[in-house]
Every structure is written in C-alpha cells, then in structure tokens.
Amino acid sequence: MKKHKIEAILEKELVIALGCTEPVAIALAAATAKSYAKGQIEKITLKASGNIIKNAKSVGIPGMTSSGLDFSVALGVVSGDPTKQLELLDGLTFEDEQSALRLIEEGKVLSGQADTPKRLYIEVTLKTNQNTTKVVISDNHSNITLIEVDGKVVFQGGCEDIGIQSNEEGLFTLTIDEIVEWVQMVDIHSLSLVKKSIELNKVIGQEGLQGDYGLKVGKTIKENVKKGILSDDIATAAMSLAAAGSDARMAGSTLPVMANTGSGNQGIAVTLPVVAVAEKLQVSEEKMIRAVALSHLITIHIKSKFGRLSALCGVTAAGMGASGAIVFLLDGHLDQIKAAIQNTIGNVSGMICDGAKAGCAMKVSTCSNVAVQSALLALNNQEIKSTDGFIHDDVEKSIESFCKLGNEGTRHTDELILKLMMEK
C-alpha cells in the first residue's frame, strides 16, 4: 500500500509545465472562458489574488517578448487551448502575440486584485457581443472551480481549499522515514516519471548554460569556474546547472519542465542540484534517479503543509529536498538525511518571495549551495540543535514550524511586498 500511495503522490505532483505557472494559469482561465463564448470580444476582466499578481507581473512568457497580467489573459483568449492544461502556451507565434497586444491597445483588457483571502485565485470574465462567461481557478494552478455562461453555472467542481493535488490524508500521514524507506526499496521501473523530470529539466539547464537568458546566473558561475576564480566542486556544479535552468525558464524559454507541486522553478530546484552532484560524483543512473525521487518527495511532503504560494520563497523547500538527496548520493544514513533537512530549514527559511522574475535564478543558486553545505555538515554529524531558533529535535516538527512561519507568520509581509512592487 505504501508503494501505491507514494507513486500516486508522484503522479499527481510531477506535472509537465511550459512557462512560469502563474501566467500560464491566468491564460488557462482565459482560454477556458473563451471556449464557452460566442461572438466578438468586447471586454476581458481579470481579478487575481496578490500572490498571483506578484508572480505574473514581470516574468517572461515562452517565445514572447511581452509579459504582464493583461498580456497573459489576452494571450489565453486569443490562442490558448484549454485542453492542454499547463502546456497551453506551447507553439505560440508572433501573430498570437500581436493579436493579444491589439486587444490591450483597444482597451478591452482590465486586470486588478481580487478581494479574496485565498493565496491562489484567478477569475476571468469575458464579455462578447453575444454572451458573458466567467471562469474561476483557485487553490491550484489548474483547479477550475467554476464556469458560468450568462450567469448560469455550467460547471462547479475542482477541489476547494487544497494545498496540493494529492489525497490530503495520504500526504499528512507521510513521513521522512517512510519516504526514505520507499525510495530505497521501490522497483526502479516505477520511477519513470522521476527519470522524465531529470531528462526534461536537464535540457533547460543546459539551455541556460549555453544561451544568454535573464541574469545569466548559472552561465556566469560556470564561466568563472573555467577562469579559475571559482572551484570546480559539487557546490558550484549544483549552483550553476540549477540556476541556469531558472535563468532560461524565468526569461521565457519555450522548453517545458517537470514542475513539482505546481511550480516549474521549484521542479528545477528539486532536480538539477541533485543531478549535478550525481554527475560530479559519477554515481550510477539508478542511484541518481532514486536520489531525485527522494528530493521530489521530501519537497512534496514539506509543500503539503506549506501550501502553493506564500510570502516565503518555495525554492527553500526545494533546497530542503535536495539536501536530503545529496546525503543519499554520498551514502549517508536516515538520521543524516534528516539532519541535512534541519540544517537547510535553519539556513534559508527567511527568504522572501517578491514575485517570479529573472532574479529567481539567484535564489535557486543560493538554495542549491545551501543544500550542498547542509548535506556535508550532516554527513559530518553536525546538525542545528533544538536550542537554536525554531528548530526541534524532530525534523517533522521543524517542518511544521517552518510551514507555520510561511502560512501564519507572513501574511502582513506578503501584503507589504505586493504594495512595494506595485508602487514602482
């Protein structure tokens, strides 16, 4: 039963996504609204929660030169195929971009903040000369909870108030002990989705190293290794590859990634530091796949309590997963894996999220470095003690404290961050 429960969790939480998830989710809502509408477009209205606005305001969109809230919703209306879910922005053309921009120039697109306590909420209302449609996505980037046509509900469903997509009971009874045991024992052929995440995310990492995307964080680290300014070790390898993947994704690369718990950037930060270390250590492919599975599952476990969106950066949770996986690669035991997670929690738990943008690659780089550092300390049996900060003796209680900080302790911070962003 354990095997089936954890496999089901992986299948739910590892999803291929094209483009940063927040503008994609906006486009999905808009495309769905358009699929129920007839006639000529007169007005498109987007209302979104602060966290959605924060993450969709500046980030690049695959293959496009334009970005922003208005552009995301207009693009979904003119060219999005809702049947593709989070891959609906695949194959966009210059003509699609121009059509979306025309709607904005004609004053037909309005966007603003929704009055909602939800962290993840998107509402798109589309008015044509024949009817009006409304679509609501909430709690999960592809979770459509309402479709209305001319004021009549034609669909009401989805899962209200969910943290992530998997069965809630299954997630909350999951433990680090159970995850580690399962990763060690599972048939490697059951980890094909994890292997796919390695393949997809490594491609975008290599793309970031070769191209000139965003701040070129990953590429700059690699170039400084070649110059001899930085050492060619597992830490710089992890930082370089993971940051490069984020560089490309945040700048609007057209390459898909395997997202973890609704975040493509998080999917990159979960996989690529572990892949880089595995390749540096020259371990077997099977061991690398098991380590990446461990990284995915630790992060899913943490995010099930942390939630999809917060004032804290979700990549910190990915760093916690990667740290445990790096211990696994270096033949550490269960207590050392837990210690690595503890060390990472004690290091990066205060990193704020100020929206999806090019600078996210720097945070991915930081968390990748911390993952390696935390793992090496743990392997030397050094662990942050329960007398320090909010760390407990039990890693599960430390995770709960970290998640309470993200959920309960940062609501005012979240509002202030958005206010500061919108004042620019």
C-alpha positions in Angstrom: 0.0 0.0 0.0 2.9 2.3 0.8 4.2 1.8 -2.7 0.9 2.7 -4.4 0.3 5.7 -2.1 3.6 7.3 -2.9 3.5 6.5 -6.6 0.1 8.2 -6.7 1.5 11.3 -5.0 4.4 11.5 -7.6 1.9 11.1 -10.4 -0.2 14.0 -9.1 2.5 16.4 -8.1 5.0 16.0 -11.0 3.4 17.7 -14.0 4.9 19.0 -17.2 4.5 22.7 -17.5 5.5 25.2 -20.1 6.2 28.7 -18.9 6.0 30.2 -15.4 2.9 28.7 -13.7 1.1 31.9 -12.7 0.8 33.5 -16.2 0.0 30.0 -17.6 -2.8 29.6 -15.0 -4.2 33.0 -16.0 -4.1 32.0 -19.7 -5.8 28.7 -18.8 -8.7 30.5 -17.1 -8.9 32.9 -20.1 -8.8 30.2 -22.7 -11.5 28.2 -20.9 -13.7 31.3 -20.7 -13.2 31.8 -24.5 -14.1 28.2 -25.2 -17.6 28.8 -23.8 -18.1 32.2 -25.5 -19.5 33.1 -28.9 -19.2 36.3 -30.9 -16.8 39.3 -30.9 -14.8 40.1 -27.8 -15.8 43.3 -26.1 -14.2 43.1 -22.7 -11.9 40.8 -20.7 -11.6 41.3 -16.9 -9.0 39.6 -14.8 -9.2 39.6 -11.0 -6.4 37.7 -9.2 -5.0 37.2 -5.7 -2.0 39.2 -4.6 0.3 36.2 -4.9 -0.8 35.5 -8.5 -0.2 39.2 -9.4 3.2 39.1 -7.7 4.4 36.1 -9.8 2.8 37.0 -13.1 3.7 40.7 -13.2 7.2 40.6 -14.6 8.1 37.0 -15.5 8.8 36.0 -19.2 6.3 34.0 -21.3 7.7 31.3 -23.6 8.5 32.6 -27.0 7.1 36.1 -26.4 8.7 39.5 -25.9 5.8 40.9 -24.0 4.7 40.0 -20.4 2.4 41.0 -17.6 -1.1 40.4 -16.3 -3.0 42.0 -19.2 -0.9 40.2 -21.8 -1.3 36.8 -20.0 -5.1 36.9 -20.0 -5.3 38.3 -23.6 -2.9 35.6 -24.8 -5.1 32.9 -23.3 -8.2 34.3 -25.0 -6.7 34.6 -28.5 -4.6 31.5 -28.7 -4.8 29.2 -25.7 -6.1 25.6 -26.0 -7.6 24.7 -22.5 -7.3 21.0 -23.3 -3.5 21.3 -23.0 -3.8 22.4 -19.3 -0.5 23.8 -18.1 1.1 23.3 -21.6 -1.4 25.5 -23.4 1.2 28.1 -24.3 3.1 25.7 -26.4 3.7 26.7 -30.1 2.7 30.4 -29.8 3.5 32.6 -32.8 4.4 36.2 -33.5 0.8 36.6 -34.8 -0.6 35.4 -31.5 1.4 38.0 -29.6 0.3 40.8 -31.9 -3.4 39.7 -31.6 -3.1 39.8 -27.8 -1.4 43.2 -27.9 -4.2 44.6 -30.1 -6.8 43.6 -27.5 -4.8 45.5 -24.9 -4.3 48.6 -27.2 -8.0 48.6 -27.9 -8.7 48.9 -24.1 -10.5 45.6 -24.0 -8.4 44.1 -21.2 -8.7 45.1 -17.5 -6.8 43.5 -14.6 -6.8 44.1 -10.8 -6.6 42.5 -7.4 -9.4 40.2 -6.2 -10.9 40.7 -2.8 -10.2 37.2 -1.5 -8.3 35.6 1.4 -7.1 32.8 -1.0 -3.4 32.8 -1.9 -4.1 31.4 -5.3 -7.2 32.8 -7.0 -7.9 33.7 -10.7 -11.2 35.0 -12.0 -11.6 35.8 -15.7 -14.8 37.3 -17.1 -15.2 37.5 -20.9 -17.9 39.6 -22.5 -18.7 39.3 -26.2 -21.5 40.8 -28.3 -23.4 37.6 -27.7 -22.8 36.4 -24.1 -20.7 36.6 -21.0 -18.6 33.8 -19.5 -16.7 33.5 -16.2 -14.1 31.1 -15.1 -12.5 30.7 -11.6 -9.3 28.9 -10.8 -8.5 28.6 -7.1 -6.1 26.8 -4.7 -4.2 25.0 -7.5 -2.9 26.3 -10.8 -5.1 24.1 -13.0 -8.0 23.7 -10.5 -11.1 25.1 -12.2 -13.8 25.5 -9.6 -16.4 27.5 -11.5 -17.6 28.1 -15.1 -20.5 30.4 -15.7 -22.2 31.2 -19.0 -24.6 34.2 -18.9 -24.9 34.0 -15.2 -25.8 30.2 -15.2 -23.4 27.7 -13.6 -22.4 25.1 -16.2 -19.6 23.6 -14.1 -18.8 23.8 -10.4 -16.2 21.4 -9.1 -12.5 21.2 -8.5 -11.1 20.9 -5.0 -11.6 24.0 -2.8 -9.0 24.8 -0.1 -6.5 22.2 -1.2 -2.8 22.7 -0.5 -1.7 20.5 -3.4 -3.3 17.9 -5.7 -2.7 14.7 -3.9 -5.0 13.0 -1.4 -4.8 15.1 1.7 -4.9 12.2 4.2 -2.1 10.4 2.2 0.1 13.5 2.3 -0.4 14.3 6.0 0.4 10.7 7.1 3.6 10.7 5.0 6.9 11.0 6.9 10.6 11.4 6.0 11.2 7.9 7.4 8.6 6.4 5.1 9.9 8.3 2.1 13.5 7.2 2.5 12.5 3.6 3.0 10.3 3.6 -0.1 13.0 5.3 -2.3 15.5 2.6 -1.2 13.1 -0.3 -1.9 10.9 0.7 -4.9 11.4 -1.0 -8.2 13.4 1.4 -10.4 10.9 0.9 -13.2 8.3 2.6 -11.1 10.3 5.8 -11.2 9.9 6.6 -14.9 8.2 9.9 -14.1 11.2 10.9 -12.0 13.5 9.9 -14.8 11.5 12.1 -17.1 11.8 15.0 -14.7 15.6 14.6 -14.9 15.6 14.5 -18.7 13.3 17.5 -19.2 14.9 19.7 -16.5 18.4 18.9 -17.5 17.7 20.1 -21.1 16.5 23.5 -19.9 19.5 23.7 -17.5 21.9 23.1 -20.5 20.0 25.7 -22.5 20.5 28.2 -19.7 24.3 27.4 -19.7 24.6 27.9 -23.4 22.2 30.9 -24.0 22.0 34.4 -22.7 18.9 34.2 -20.5 18.0 36.6 -17.8 20.8 37.5 -15.4 22.9 34.6 -16.7 23.5 33.4 -13.2 24.2 29.8 -14.0 26.3 30.7 -17.0 28.3 33.2 -15.1 29.2 30.7 -12.4 30.3 28.2 -15.0 32.4 30.8 -16.8 34.1 31.7 -13.5 34.9 28.1 -12.8 36.7 28.0 -16.2 38.6 31.1 -15.3 39.8 29.5 -12.0 38.0 32.2 -9.9 35.6 29.6 -8.6 36.5 26.0 -7.7 35.1 23.1 -9.8 33.3 21.3 -7.0 29.9 19.8 -6.3 28.6 23.1 -4.8 29.4 25.2 -7.9 28.1 22.4 -10.2 24.8 22.3 -8.3 24.5 26.1 -8.3 25.4 26.5 -12.0 23.1 23.9 -13.5 20.1 24.7 -11.3 20.5 28.5 -11.7 20.9 28.1 -15.5 17.6 26.2 -15.7 15.9 29.0 -13.8 17.6 31.7 -15.9 16.0 30.1 -19.0 12.6 29.5 -17.5 12.2 32.9 -16.0 13.3 34.6 -19.3 10.6 32.8 -21.3 12.3 29.8 -22.7 10.0 27.6 -24.9 11.3 24.4 -23.3 8.9 22.5 -20.9 9.9 21.5 -17.4 8.7 19.0 -14.9 7.0 21.1 -12.2 6.9 20.0 -8.5 3.7 20.9 -6.6 2.7 23.4 -9.2 6.0 25.2 -9.6 8.3 24.8 -12.6 11.1 26.8 -10.9 10.7 24.5 -7.9 10.8 21.5 -10.1 14.2 22.7 -11.5 15.5 23.4 -8.0 14.5 20.0 -6.8 16.1 18.0 -9.6 19.1 19.9 -11.1 21.3 20.3 -8.0 20.9 16.6 -7.3 21.7 15.7 -11.0 24.7 18.0 -11.0 26.1 16.4 -7.8 25.3 12.9 -9.1 27.2 13.5 -12.3 30.1 15.1 -10.5 30.3 12.0 -8.2 29.8 9.7 -11.2 27.2 7.6 -9.4 25.0 5.1 -11.3 21.9 6.3 -13.2 19.8 4.2 -10.8 21.2 5.9 -7.7 20.7 9.3 -9.3 17.1 8.6 -10.1 16.4 7.3 -6.6 18.1 10.5 -5.2 16.0 12.7 -7.3 12.9 10.8 -6.3 13.8 11.4 -2.7 14.3 15.2 -3.4 10.9 15.4 -5.1 9.1 13.5 -2.3 10.7 15.5 0.6 9.7 18.7 -1.1 6.2 17.5 -1.8 5.9 16.4 1.9 7.0 19.9 3.0 4.9 21.8 0.5 1.8 19.8 1.5 1.9 21.7 4.8 3.5 24.9 3.4 0.9 25.5 0.6 1.3 26.5 -3.0 2.0 30.2 -2.6 3.4 32.2 0.3 5.5 35.3 1.2 8.4 32.9 1.6 10.2 31.5 -1.4 9.1 28.0 -2.4 12.6 27.2 -3.6 13.7 27.0 0.0 11.6 23.8 0.3 13.2 22.5 -2.8 16.6 23.1 -1.2 15.5 21.0 1.8 14.6 18.2 -0.6 17.9 18.5 -2.5 19.9 18.5 0.7 18.5 15.1 1.8 19.0 13.7 -1.7 22.7 14.8 -1.7 23.3 13.0 1.6 21.7 9.9 -0.1 24.1 10.3 -3.0 27.0 10.4 -0.6 25.8 7.2 1.2 24.6 8.9 4.3 22.0 7.2 6.5 18.5 8.2 7.5 19.5 10.4 10.5 22.0 12.3 8.4 19.3 12.9 5.7 17.1 14.4 8.5 20.0 16.4 9.7 20.5 17.9 6.3 16.9 19.0 6.1 17.2 20.5 9.6 20.3 22.4 8.6 18.6 23.8 5.4 15.5 24.9 7.4 17.7 26.7 9.8 19.5 28.5 7.0 17.1 29.7 4.3 13.7 29.8 6.0 13.5 33.6 5.9 14.0 34.0 2.2 11.1 36.1 0.9 9.2 35.7 -2.5 8.9 39.0 -4.3 7.5 37.6 -7.5 8.6 35.4 -10.4 11.4 37.2 -12.4 15.0 36.8 -13.6 16.3 37.2 -10.1 14.7 33.9 -9.0 17.8 32.2 -10.5 19.9 33.8 -7.8 17.7 32.3 -5.1 17.8 28.9 -6.9 21.6 29.3 -6.8 21.7 30.2 -3.1 19.4 27.3 -2.1 21.4 24.8 -4.2 24.6 25.9 -2.4 22.9 25.7 0.9 21.7 22.2 0.1 25.3 21.0 -0.5 26.6 22.8 2.6 23.8 21.4 4.8 24.4 17.8 3.4 28.2 18.0 4.1 27.6 19.2 7.6 25.1 16.4 8.2 27.5 13.8 6.8 30.0 15.1 9.4 27.2 14.6 12.0 26.8 18.3 12.5 23.2 19.4 12.9 21.5 22.6 14.1 20.4 21.9 17.7 16.9 22.3 19.1 18.2 25.1 21.3 18.6 27.3 18.2 15.7 29.3 16.7 12.6 27.3 15.9 14.4 24.1 15.2 13.1 21.0 17.1 14.8 17.7 17.8 12.2 16.0 15.5 12.6 17.0 11.8 8.8 16.7 11.3 8.2 19.3 14.0 10.8 21.6 12.4 9.0 21.2 9.1 5.7 22.1 10.8 7.3 25.2 12.4 8.7 26.3 9.0 5.3 25.9 7.4 3.6 27.8 10.1 6.0 30.6 9.5 5.1 30.6 5.8 1.4 30.3 6.4 0.6 32.2 9.5 3.6 34.5 10.2 3.9 36.3 6.9 0.5 37.5 5.8 1.4 41.1 6.5 4.8 40.6 4.9 3.0 39.3 1.7 0.8 42.4 1.6 3.7 44.7 2.1 5.8 43.0 -0.6 3.0 43.4 -3.1 2.4 47.0 -2.1 6.1 47.8 -2.6 6.1 46.1 -6.0 3.0 47.9 -7.2 4.4 51.3 -6.1 7.3 51.2 -8.5 
